[in-house]
């Protein structure tokens, strides 16, 4: 005789700003036991992680790690323009195969400066990391 696994059914979903809770109950098994098995998952990591690194063809060198678009980030237009110019410089002067065609020291200095400005504008709800 082949033993069938119990069917699982979702019986309840509760949600709040901090977590989503689902309670799954297996259908009655062979012995008639039914036990709730609550599972929880945080809605989003806090603070929200964002990576900063230049990339060919990107609008901005910011990479949110989750379900967020760049337009949702609380950044000034001035800082967005500076970040875009920094990424464009990388696009024009760094080749993935041959490296830099100019001295990258100014690019590196400006990257660290933009990282600090971006970190301040984003505030404590975001965890910005610089990858270059």
N, C-alpha and C positions, 0 to 999 in steps of 0.2 A: 504494500500500500504506500502510495506517495503522500508524504505529509505536506499539506498546504500551509504557507505562511499566512498569518492573520492579516486581514485587510485593515488598513489604517484610515481613519476618517478624521477630518478636522471638525471639531465641535465648537470651538470658540476662539475668537481673536480679540484681544484687547490692545489698545495702543495709547501711548502718551507721547509727549515731546521727547522723553528720554529713552524709551524702549518700546519695542513691539513684542508682545507675548502671544504665543500660539499654544493652545492646549490640544494635543493629539491623543486620541484614544484608540487603541487597537480594538477591532471587533472582538467579540468574545472568542477566546482561544478554546482549545479542546477541553480544558478544565473549567471554562466559564469565568476566568479571571479578566477583569478590566481594570487597568491602572492608568491614571492620568500621567503623562510625561511632559511637563511644561518645558518649553524651550524659549529662551530669550535671546535677543540680538540687539545691540545698540543701534539706534536709528542712523547716526553718523558718528565717526570718530570726533573727539573734541580734544584739543583744538583741531580744526580742519587742516589736513596737511596739503601743502603746495610746494612743488619743486620749482626752482629757478635755474634754467640753463638755456643757452642759445641753441637753436635748431634751424637747419636750412628750410626756408620757405614759410616759417611760422610768423604769425602776426605779432605775438608777444612771447617772450621767453619764460612764460609761467605755465605750469602744468598742474592743475588741481587734481588731487588723487581721489576722485569720487564723482558724484553726479552734480557737477557745478560747471557752468559755463564761465568764460572769462568776463563776459559782460556783467555778471553778478558780483564780481569782486569790487570792494569799496576803494577804488583808486581814482585819484584825480586825473583829469585829461592831460595835464602837464607830465605827470609821471608815466602815463601810458605812452605818450609820444616819445619820452626819453628811453623807455624800455624797448619800444619798437625800433628806434634809431640804433640802439646798442645791438639788437638782434640783426638788423640790416647790415651793420658793419661786419659782423661775423659772417654773414651770408656772402658779402662781397670780397672779403679779404682772407677767408680761411677755406682751403680746399680739403675735402675729406681724405684725399690721397697724398697730397704734397704738403699740407700744413699751411702755415701763415705766409703771405707774400709781403707782409709789413711786420714791424716790431709789435708784438702783442702786449707790451707792458701797459700802454695806455688803456687798452681794452680791458685788461685785468683790473686795473685800478678803478676804472669807471664801473665795472661789474660789481665790485665790492661796495662801492658807494651807492649804486642803485639798489643793491640788496638791502642795505641799511634803511634807505628811504622807503622801500616797498614794505619792509618789515614793520616800520613805524606806522605807515598808512593803513596797513591791514589790521593792526591791533592784536589783542590777546586771543581773539577767536580763531586765529589762523597760525599754523606752524609752518613758517617759510624756511626751506633749506636751500642752500646754494651749492650747485653741482657743476663746478668748472675749475 
